Amino acid sequence: MRSLSLALAAAALAVAFVPVVPAQAAALPAVQFVKIYYNSPGSPDNGANSSLNGEWAQLKNTTRKAIDLKGWTLRDKTSAPDHVYTFGTFTLGAGKTVTVRTGKGTNTSTTRYWGRSGGTFAYIWNQTADTGYIRNPSGKLIDSCSYNNSRAASVNCL
């Protein structure tokens, strides 16, 4: 009986000294939103490429390994199929960020272009409220970022 009491006391002490990890630290997604710049300088306008590229979403690889983003998607809350950006062949280095701009341009290792044009309907991010979603190739939600503020131009998602 005494050894049972000692075992229970030892177990209670062990539980008391288990370090507590905040839920936020434990649930860090592999790729997460850093920022969405939804109110580009000069908008609303006629959807000039410079203004379209003034709205963007920045994503970060939070891991210590490069991640192949081929087939991953970035989208906003609308169900419009043309509001989905699908990564082609692209690897995001460990701890690195990539900015996905709405308009046209030449893709680099740090900037990708959605390739949209066609006036005011070419914008992706609503100027008052929206939600961005990142999904892996199998469609699993990896991260999201929402905003509801018409007085700001961007939202920090971290």
DANORKA-V475938 format. One line per field, one symbol per residue. ss: DSSP state (H for helix, E for strand, C for the rest). psi: psi as a letter, one per 30 degrees, with the letter a starting at -180 (. if undefined). Layout:
BEGIN
ss = ???
psi = ???
END
This chain:
BEGIN
ss = CHHHHHHHHHHHHHHHCCCCCCHHHHCCCCEEEEEEECCCCCCCCCCCHHHHCCCEEEEEECCCCCEECCCCEEECCCCCHHHEEECCCCEECCCCEEEEECCCCCCCCCEEECCCCCHHHHCCCCCCEEEEEEECCCCCEEEEEEEECCCCCEEECC
psi = eeeeeeeeeeeeeeefgkkkkkeeefgkleklkekkjfikkflkaghkeeeeffklkkkkjglgkkkjgkfllklaflgkfggkkkkajkkjlkgllkkjkealakkaffklkegklhafffkekkfeklkkkkklfggkkellkllijfflflkkf.
END
